[in-house]
């Protein structure tokens, strides 16, 4: 199980509403909610966490590892 899959399970267990976040390749609500926090791979390598608002992705932080990105998303959601 990847770190992203473990994070998604932990968020569900913590009762975080599914529409509050998007985890690339693991949890991608359809249709997407109007705003949410996200974790996705960066084009040049590594990972990114941020917020999606009004149709625009706004990065908050870049991470070298998936584990760092997962930990940051969990903090952004107040679940860790």
N, C-alpha and C positions, 0 to 999 in steps of 0.2 A: 504494500500500500504506500502510495506517495505521501509526502507531507501535506500536499493540497487535499488529498482525499481524507486524511486524518483530521485536518482542519475543518473540512466541511462537516464531518461527523460530529466533531466537538461543538461546532456552532449550532447544529441541530439539537444536540443534547442540552445545550445551554439555553435553548428557546429563542435564539436569534431568528427573527422573521426572514424567510427565504428571499423576500424581495429587497432586503437591505444590503445584499452583497452579491458579487459575481466573482467566481474563481475560475479562471480560464481552464477549459478542458475538463472541469469537474462539476461546476454548478453555474449554469448559464440560463437564468430564467427567460422564458419566452411567453409572451412578448416581454422585452426588457422594461423594468420599471423606469419612471422618469428620472430618478436619481438613486445612486447606490455607491458603496465603496467597492473597490475592485483590486484584484491581484492578477497580473498578467506577465507573460514573458516579454522582455525587451528585445527589439530587433537586433541590437548589437551584442546581445548576451546578457545574462542576469535576469532580474525580476523587477517589477515595478508595482507599487501600491499607490492608490489615489482615489479620487472621487469622480463620479460621472454626474454632471449636472447640465440640464438643458441641452443635451445632445453633444456635450464636449467632455472628453477625458482630460482631467487635470491631475497630473502626477504629483504625489506628495513626496515620495522617496524612492530611490533606486537601491536595490539589494544585490549582493554578489551571489547569494544562495537562496534556494527555495525556502529553506528553513527560516532564514531571516525575514523573508517576505511574509511567510505564514504567521510568524510571531507578530509582525507589525500590523497585519490585517486584523488579527485577533484583538490587539490593543485598540485599533481604530473603532472596532465594533463594541468595545467595552466588555469583551468576553474573555479577558485574560490578563 
